[in-house]
Structure formats: structure tokens, C-alpha cells
Amino acid sequence: MSSKKKKRTSMMSGAGLVRFFEEVEAKVSISPYQLIFIAILFAVAVLVLGYLAPVLVP
């Protein structure tokens, strides 16, 4: 092997098409703790709304 790392290229990148998704940076960053808090808050809101306005099933 040469001193440079050999990288396998797909046919598209070999043909000159650029793979843009490799350079995408996230616009919004949410920590795992924030995500769990939001999920719990959403679940509690659904339960409270279900208690306050029950759905009538015929």
C-alpha cells in the first residue's frame, strides 16, 4: 500500500458526482437528556388531554 490511505470510491463519485451528505452539519443540536425530557413531557400531555377530553368511541 502507498503512504496515502486508499479509499474505495463508488461509481458515482468516480464519475465526478460529489457526495454532499458527507459534509452536512446539524442545524439543531439536542442532547439525549433533552430528548428524553421532551418525550416524557409529550406523553404526560397526551395523558392529561385524554383525561380532560375523552374520545367517545361508538
PDB file of N, CA, C and O in Angstrom:
ATOM      1  N   MET A   1       0.828  -1.182   0.000  1.00  0.00           N
ATOM      2  CA  MET A   1       0.000   0.000   0.000  1.00  0.00           C
ATOM      3  C   MET A   1       0.869   1.241   0.000  1.00  0.00           C
ATOM      4  O   MET A   1       1.993   1.232   0.501  1.00  0.00           O
ATOM      5  N   SER A   2       0.344   2.281  -0.556  1.00  0.00           N
ATOM      6  CA  SER A   2       1.069   3.544  -0.553  1.00  0.00           C
ATOM      7  C   SER A   2       0.909   4.222   0.796  1.00  0.00           C
ATOM      8  O   SER A   2       0.174   3.739   1.658  1.00  0.00           O
ATOM      9  N   SER A   3       1.592   5.333   0.978  1.00  0.00           N
ATOM     10  CA  SER A   3       1.522   6.039   2.249  1.00  0.00           C
ATOM     11  C   SER A   3       0.166   6.698   2.459  1.00  0.00           C
ATOM     12  O   SER A   3      -0.233   6.953   3.595  1.00  0.00           O
ATOM     13  N   LYS A   4      -0.535   6.972   1.379  1.00  0.00           N
ATOM     14  CA  LYS A   4      -1.870   7.551   1.493  1.00  0.00           C
ATOM     15  C   LYS A   4      -2.870   6.438   1.759  1.00  0.00           C
ATOM     16  O   LYS A   4      -2.701   5.310   1.296  1.00  0.00           O
ATOM     17  N   LYS A   5      -3.912   6.769   2.509  1.00  0.00           N
ATOM     18  CA  LYS A   5      -4.956   5.784   2.751  1.00  0.00           C
ATOM     19  C   LYS A   5      -5.743   5.579   1.469  1.00  0.00           C
ATOM     20  O   LYS A   5      -6.161   6.535   0.815  1.00  0.00           O
ATOM     21  N   LYS A   6      -5.933   4.334   1.129  1.00  0.00           N
ATOM     22  CA  LYS A   6      -6.715   4.048  -0.062  1.00  0.00           C
ATOM     23  C   LYS A   6      -8.182   4.048   0.324  1.00  0.00           C
ATOM     24  O   LYS A   6      -8.588   3.344   1.249  1.00  0.00           O
ATOM     25  N   LYS A   7      -8.963   4.825  -0.374  1.00  0.00           N
ATOM     26  CA  LYS A   7     -10.388   4.951  -0.099  1.00  0.00           C
ATOM     27  C   LYS A   7     -11.152   4.394  -1.280  1.00  0.00           C
ATOM     28  O   LYS A   7     -10.898   4.744  -2.432  1.00  0.00           O
ATOM     29  N   ARG A   8     -12.094   3.519  -0.969  1.00  0.00           N
ATOM     30  CA  ARG A   8     -12.911   2.964  -2.034  1.00  0.00           C
ATOM     31  C   ARG A   8     -13.893   4.033  -2.499  1.00  0.00           C
ATOM     32  O   ARG A   8     -14.541   4.687  -1.682  1.00  0.00           O
ATOM     33  N   THR A   9     -13.997   4.203  -3.774  1.00  0.00           N
ATOM     34  CA  THR A   9     -14.928   5.174  -4.321  1.00  0.00           C
ATOM     35  C   THR A   9     -16.040   4.435  -5.031  1.00  0.00           C
ATOM     36  O   THR A   9     -15.824   3.405  -5.668  1.00  0.00           O
ATOM     37  N   SER A  10     -17.225   4.981  -4.906  1.00  0.00           N
ATOM     38  CA  SER A  10     -18.345   4.377  -5.611  1.00  0.00           C
ATOM     39  C   SER A  10     -18.316   4.831  -7.061  1.00  0.00           C
ATOM     40  O   SER A  10     -17.524   5.693  -7.442  1.00  0.00           O
ATOM     41  N   MET A  11     -19.180   4.246  -7.852  1.00  0.00           N
ATOM     42  CA  MET A  11     -19.198   4.595  -9.267  1.00  0.00           C
ATOM     43  C   MET A  11     -19.591   6.059  -9.470  1.00  0.00           C
ATOM     44  O   MET A  11     -19.079   6.731 -10.366  1.00  0.00           O
ATOM     45  N   MET A  12     -20.518   6.550  -8.617  1.00  0.00           N
ATOM     46  CA  MET A  12     -20.955   7.935  -8.780  1.00  0.00           C
ATOM     47  C   MET A  12     -19.831   8.912  -8.462  1.00  0.00           C
ATOM     48  O   MET A  12     -19.610   9.872  -9.201  1.00  0.00           O
ATOM     49  N   SER A  13     -19.121   8.667  -7.361  1.00  0.00           N
ATOM     50  CA  SER A  13     -18.041   9.595  -7.033  1.00  0.00           C
ATOM     51  C   SER A  13     -16.878   9.424  -7.999  1.00  0.00           C
ATOM     52  O   SER A  13     -16.136  10.371  -8.258  1.00  0.00           O
ATOM     53  N   GLY A  14     -16.722   8.234  -8.523  1.00  0.00           N
ATOM     54  CA  GLY A  14     -15.688   8.018  -9.520  1.00  0.00           C
ATOM     55  C   GLY A  14     -16.011   8.724 -10.819  1.00  0.00           C
ATOM     56  O   GLY A  14     -15.111   9.077 -11.581  1.00  0.00           O
ATOM     57  N   ALA A  15     -17.311   8.933 -11.078  1.00  0.00           N
ATOM     58  CA  ALA A  15     -17.733   9.605 -12.299  1.00  0.00           C
ATOM     59  C   ALA A  15     -17.704  11.126 -12.152  1.00  0.00           C
ATOM     60  O   ALA A  15     -17.973  11.846 -13.114  1.00  0.00           O
ATOM     61  N   GLY A  16     -17.382  11.616 -10.963  1.00  0.00           N
ATOM     62  CA  GLY A  16     -17.285  13.056 -10.772  1.00  0.00           C
ATOM     63  C   GLY A  16     -18.450  13.659 -10.010  1.00  0.00           C
ATOM     64  O   GLY A  16     -18.468  14.868  -9.780  1.00  0.00           O
ATOM     65  N   LEU A  17     -19.431  12.845  -9.607  1.00  0.00           N
ATOM     66  CA  LEU A  17     -20.545  13.363  -8.828  1.00  0.00           C
ATOM     67  C   LEU A  17     -20.119  13.449  -7.371  1.00  0.00           C
ATOM     68  O   LEU A  17     -19.530  12.512  -6.831  1.00  0.00           O
ATOM     69  N   VAL A  18     -20.416  14.565  -6.745  1.00  0.00           N
ATOM     70  CA  VAL A  18     -19.967  14.805  -5.380  1.00  0.00           C
ATOM     71  C   VAL A  18     -20.999  14.254  -4.403  1.00  0.00           C
ATOM     72  O   VAL A  18     -22.205  14.354  -4.629  1.00  0.00           O
ATOM     73  N   ARG A  19     -20.510  13.679  -3.330  1.00  0.00           N
ATOM     74  CA  ARG A  19     -21.394  13.162  -2.291  1.00  0.00           C
ATOM     75  C   ARG A  19     -21.532  14.240  -1.216  1.00  0.00           C
ATOM     76  O   ARG A  19     -20.682  14.346  -0.332  1.00  0.00           O
ATOM     77  N   PHE A  20     -22.589  15.030  -1.286  1.00  0.00           N
ATOM     78  CA  PHE A  20     -22.745  16.177  -0.403  1.00  0.00           C
ATOM     79  C   PHE A  20     -23.106  15.786   1.019  1.00  0.00           C
ATOM     80  O   PHE A  20     -22.809  16.534   1.950  1.00  0.00           O
ATOM     81  N   PHE A  21     -23.741  14.632   1.215  1.00  0.00           N
ATOM     82  CA  PHE A  21     -24.210  14.291   2.543  1.00  0.00           C
ATOM     83  C   PHE A  21     -23.075  14.065   3.535  1.00  0.00           C
ATOM     84  O   PHE A  21     -23.326  14.046   4.740  1.00  0.00           O
ATOM     85  N   GLU A  22     -21.866  13.897   3.088  1.00  0.00           N
ATOM     86  CA  GLU A  22     -20.745  13.712   3.996  1.00  0.00           C
ATOM     87  C   GLU A  22     -20.350  15.011   4.688  1.00  0.00           C
ATOM     88  O   GLU A  22     -19.692  14.971   5.727  1.00  0.00           O
ATOM     89  N   GLU A  23     -20.733  16.153   4.143  1.00  0.00           N
ATOM     90  CA  GLU A  23     -20.316  17.434   4.691  1.00  0.00           C
ATOM     91  C   GLU A  23     -21.441  18.171   5.404  1.00  0.00           C
ATOM     92  O   GLU A  23     -21.274  19.334   5.771  1.00  0.00           O
ATOM     93  N   VAL A  24     -22.569  17.529   5.604  1.00  0.00           N
ATOM     94  CA  VAL A  24     -23.722  18.187   6.211  1.00  0.00           C
ATOM     95  C   VAL A  24     -23.523  18.253   7.719  1.00  0.00           C
ATOM     96  O   VAL A  24     -23.187  17.258   8.360  1.00  0.00           O
ATOM     97  N   GLU A  25     -23.736  19.440   8.272  1.00  0.00           N
ATOM     98  CA  GLU A  25     -23.665  19.627   9.715  1.00  0.00           C
ATOM     99  C   GLU A  25     -25.071  19.842  10.241  1.00  0.00           C
ATOM    100  O   GLU A  25     -25.909  20.428   9.556  1.00  0.00           O
ATOM    101  N   ALA A  26     -25.335  19.379  11.438  1.00  0.00           N
ATOM    102  CA  ALA A  26     -26.659  19.508  12.036  1.00  0.00           C
ATOM    103  C   ALA A  26     -26.919  20.969  12.402  1.00  0.00           C
ATOM    104  O   ALA A  26     -26.045  21.648  12.941  1.00  0.00           O
ATOM    105  N   LYS A  27     -28.124  21.441  12.105  1.00  0.00           N
ATOM    106  CA  LYS A  27     -28.503  22.812  12.456  1.00  0.00           C
ATOM    107  C   LYS A  27     -28.932  22.886  13.914  1.00  0.00           C
ATOM    108  O   LYS A  27     -28.613  23.850  14.610  1.00  0.00           O
ATOM    109  N   VAL A  28     -29.659  21.863  14.382  1.00  0.00           N
ATOM    110  CA  VAL A  28     -30.162  21.847  15.749  1.00  0.00           C
ATOM    111  C   VAL A  28     -29.473  20.712  16.493  1.00  0.00           C
ATOM    112  O   VAL A  28     -29.411  19.582  16.010  1.00  0.00           O
ATOM    113  N   SER A  29     -28.965  21.025  17.659  1.00  0.00           N
ATOM    114  CA  SER A  29     -28.296  20.013  18.466  1.00  0.00           C
ATOM    115  C   SER A  29     -29.076  19.805  19.757  1.00  0.00           C
ATOM    116  O   SER A  29     -29.226  20.734  20.551  1.00  0.00           O
ATOM    117  N   ILE A  30     -29.575  18.585  19.968  1.00  0.00           N
ATOM    118  CA  ILE A  30     -30.343  18.252  21.165  1.00  0.00           C
ATOM    119  C   ILE A  30     -29.615  17.125  21.885  1.00  0.00           C
ATOM    120  O   ILE A  30     -29.265  16.108  21.284  1.00  0.00           O
ATOM    121  N   SER A  31     -29.393  17.321  23.176  1.00  0.00           N
ATOM    122  CA  SER A  31     -28.723  16.276  23.953  1.00  0.00           C
ATOM    123  C   SER A  31     -29.709  15.134  24.210  1.00  0.00           C
ATOM    124  O   SER A  31     -30.920  15.337  24.128  1.00  0.00           O
ATOM    125  N   PRO A  32     -29.213  13.958  24.516  1.00  0.00           N
ATOM    126  CA  PRO A  32     -30.111  12.832  24.801  1.00  0.00           C
ATOM    127  C   PRO A  32     -31.033  13.104  25.986  1.00  0.00           C
ATOM    128  O   PRO A  32     -32.183  12.664  25.984  1.00  0.00           O
ATOM    129  N   TYR A  33     -30.550  13.815  26.988  1.00  0.00           N
ATOM    130  CA  TYR A  33     -31.378  14.134  28.148  1.00  0.00           C
ATOM    131  C   TYR A  33     -32.535  15.054  27.765  1.00  0.00           C
ATOM    132  O   TYR A  33     -33.653  14.882  28.251  1.00  0.00           O
ATOM    133  N   GLN A  34     -32.273  16.015  26.908  1.00  0.00           N
ATOM    134  CA  GLN A  34     -33.337  16.905  26.450  1.00  0.00           C
ATOM    135  C   GLN A  34     -34.377  16.133  25.644  1.00  0.00           C
ATOM    136  O   GLN A  34     -35.573  16.396  25.766  1.00  0.00           O
ATOM    137  N   LEU A  35     -33.937  15.191  24.831  1.00  0.00           N
ATOM    138  CA  LEU A  35     -34.857  14.396  24.030  1.00  0.00           C
ATOM    139  C   LEU A  35     -35.751  13.530  24.911  1.00  0.00           C
ATOM    140  O   LEU A  35     -36.949  13.416  24.653  1.00  0.00           O
ATOM    141  N   ILE A  36     -35.186  12.926  25.940  1.00  0.00           N
ATOM    142  CA  ILE A  36     -35.981  12.111  26.863  1.00  0.00           C
ATOM    143  C   ILE A  36     -36.966  12.985  27.623  1.00  0.00           C
ATOM    144  O   ILE A  36     -38.113  12.587  27.827  1.00  0.00           O
ATOM    145  N   PHE A  37     -36.537  14.171  28.046  1.00  0.00           N
ATOM    146  CA  PHE A  37     -37.433  15.090  28.747  1.00  0.00           C
ATOM    147  C   PHE A  37     -38.600  15.502  27.856  1.00  0.00           C
ATOM    148  O   PHE A  37     -39.741  15.545  28.316  1.00  0.00           O
ATOM    149  N   ILE A  38     -38.335  15.802  26.605  1.00  0.00           N
ATOM    150  CA  ILE A  38     -39.392  16.187  25.668  1.00  0.00           C
ATOM    151  C   ILE A  38     -40.353  15.025  25.442  1.00  0.00           C
ATOM    152  O   ILE A  38     -41.564  15.236  25.365  1.00  0.00           O
ATOM    153  N   ALA A  39     -39.835  13.801  25.335  1.00  0.00           N
ATOM    154  CA  ALA A  39     -40.688  12.629  25.129  1.00  0.00           C
ATOM    155  C   ALA A  39     -41.594  12.394  26.333  1.00  0.00           C
ATOM    156  O   ALA A  39     -42.777  12.097  26.172  1.00  0.00           O
ATOM    157  N   ILE A  40     -41.043  12.527  27.542  1.00  0.00           N
ATOM    158  CA  ILE A  40     -41.853  12.350  28.753  1.00  0.00           C
ATOM    159  C   ILE A  40     -42.894  13.451  28.857  1.00  0.00           C
ATOM    160  O   ILE A  40     -44.045  13.185  29.204  1.00  0.00           O
ATOM    161  N   LEU A  41     -42.506  14.672  28.562  1.00  0.00           N
ATOM    162  CA  LEU A  41     -43.443  15.793  28.595  1.00  0.00           C
ATOM    163  C   LEU A  41     -44.578  15.581  27.597  1.00  0.00           C
ATOM    164  O   LEU A  41     -45.735  15.865  27.906  1.00  0.00           O
ATOM    165  N   PHE A  42     -44.258  15.088  26.413  1.00  0.00           N
ATOM    166  CA  PHE A  42     -45.269  14.815  25.395  1.00  0.00           C
ATOM    167  C   PHE A  42     -46.217  13.708  25.858  1.00  0.00           C
ATOM    168  O   PHE A  42     -47.428  13.810  25.662  1.00  0.00           O
ATOM    169  N   ALA A  43     -45.677  12.655  26.469  1.00  0.00           N
ATOM    170  CA  ALA A  43     -46.513  11.557  26.953  1.00  0.00           C
ATOM    171  C   ALA A  43     -47.458  12.033  28.053  1.00  0.00           C
ATOM    172  O   ALA A  43     -48.629  11.654  28.074  1.00  0.00           O
ATOM    173  N   VAL A  44     -46.958  12.857  28.960  1.00  0.00           N
ATOM    174  CA  VAL A  44     -47.803  13.395  30.029  1.00  0.00           C
ATOM    175  C   VAL A  44     -48.885  14.290  29.442  1.00  0.00           C
ATOM    176  O   VAL A  44     -50.030  14.244  29.890  1.00  0.00           O
ATOM    177  N   ALA A  45     -48.546  15.095  28.459  1.00  0.00           N
ATOM    178  CA  ALA A  45     -49.538  15.967  27.826  1.00  0.00           C
ATOM    179  C   ALA A  45     -50.630  15.145  27.151  1.00  0.00           C
ATOM    180  O   ALA A  45     -51.804  15.508  27.223  1.00  0.00           O
ATOM    181  N   VAL A  46     -50.266  14.051  26.499  1.00  0.00           N
ATOM    182  CA  VAL A  46     -51.264  13.191  25.854  1.00  0.00           C
ATOM    183  C   VAL A  46     -52.177  12.563  26.899  1.00  0.00           C
ATOM    184  O   VAL A  46     -53.389  12.492  26.699  1.00  0.00           O
ATOM    185  N   LEU A  47     -51.609  12.107  28.009  1.00  0.00           N
ATOM    186  CA  LEU A  47     -52.428  11.509  29.065  1.00  0.00           C
ATOM    187  C   LEU A  47     -53.378  12.531  29.684  1.00  0.00           C
ATOM    188  O   LEU A  47     -54.545  12.224  29.924  1.00  0.00           O
ATOM    189  N   VAL A  48     -52.890  13.737  29.943  1.00  0.00           N
ATOM    190  CA  VAL A  48     -53.734  14.782  30.533  1.00  0.00           C
ATOM    191  C   VAL A  48     -54.850  15.169  29.571  1.00  0.00           C
ATOM    192  O   VAL A  48     -56.001  15.305  29.985  1.00  0.00           O
ATOM    193  N   LEU A  49     -54.528  15.347  28.307  1.00  0.00           N
ATOM    194  CA  LEU A  49     -55.565  15.696  27.332  1.00  0.00           C
ATOM    195  C   LEU A  49     -56.570  14.562  27.159  1.00  0.00           C
ATOM    196  O   LEU A  49     -57.757  14.819  26.956  1.00  0.00           O
ATOM    197  N   GLY A  50     -56.123  13.336  27.235  1.00  0.00           N
ATOM    198  CA  GLY A  50     -57.035  12.197  27.160  1.00  0.00           C
ATOM    199  C   GLY A  50     -57.962  12.136  28.362  1.00  0.00           C
ATOM    200  O   GLY A  50     -59.113  11.716  28.241  1.00  0.00           O
ATOM    201  N   TYR A  51     -57.473  12.549  29.509  1.00  0.00           N
ATOM    202  CA  TYR A  51     -58.297  12.575  30.712  1.00  0.00           C
ATOM    203  C   TYR A  51     -59.296  13.729  30.671  1.00  0.00           C
ATOM    204  O   TYR A  51     -60.446  13.561  31.076  1.00  0.00           O
ATOM    205  N   LEU A  52     -58.877  14.890  30.191  1.00  0.00           N
ATOM    206  CA  LEU A  52     -59.748  16.061  30.159  1.00  0.00           C
ATOM    207  C   LEU A  52     -60.783  15.991  29.041  1.00  0.00           C
ATOM    208  O   LEU A  52     -61.906  16.466  29.214  1.00  0.00           O
ATOM    209  N   ALA A  53     -60.431  15.419  27.918  1.00  0.00           N
ATOM    210  CA  ALA A  53     -61.348  15.340  26.775  1.00  0.00           C
ATOM    211  C   ALA A  53     -61.324  13.912  26.227  1.00  0.00           C
ATOM    212  O   ALA A  53     -60.677  13.640  25.217  1.00  0.00           O
ATOM    213  N   PRO A  54     -62.038  13.000  26.905  1.00  0.00           N
ATOM    214  CA  PRO A  54     -62.011  11.603  26.449  1.00  0.00           C
ATOM    215  C   PRO A  54     -62.664  11.446  25.073  1.00  0.00           C
ATOM    216  O   PRO A  54     -63.619  12.145  24.735  1.00  0.00           O
ATOM    217  N   VAL A  55     -62.135  10.533  24.311  1.00  0.00           N
ATOM    218  CA  VAL A  55     -62.652  10.276  22.970  1.00  0.00           C
ATOM    219  C   VAL A  55     -63.803   9.297  23.091  1.00  0.00           C
ATOM    220  O   VAL A  55     -63.666   8.231  23.692  1.00  0.00           O
ATOM    221  N   LEU A  56     -64.934   9.665  22.519  1.00  0.00           N
ATOM    222  CA  LEU A  56     -66.106   8.795  22.555  1.00  0.00           C
ATOM    223  C   LEU A  56     -66.057   7.848  21.374  1.00  0.00           C
ATOM    224  O   LEU A  56     -66.089   8.275  20.220  1.00  0.00           O
ATOM    225  N   VAL A  57     -65.978   6.556  21.669  1.00  0.00           N
ATOM    226  CA  VAL A  57     -65.932   5.551  20.619  1.00  0.00           C
ATOM    227  C   VAL A  57     -67.296   4.889  20.550  1.00  0.00           C
ATOM    228  O   VAL A  57     -67.757   4.341  21.552  1.00  0.00           O
ATOM    229  N   PRO A  58     -67.963   4.922  19.388  1.00  0.00           N
ATOM    230  CA  PRO A  58     -69.316   4.321  19.289  1.00  0.00           C
ATOM    231  C   PRO A  58     -69.286   2.819  19.369  1.00  0.00           C
ATOM    232  O   PRO A  58     -70.333   2.176  19.300  1.00  0.00           O
TER     233      PRO A  58
END
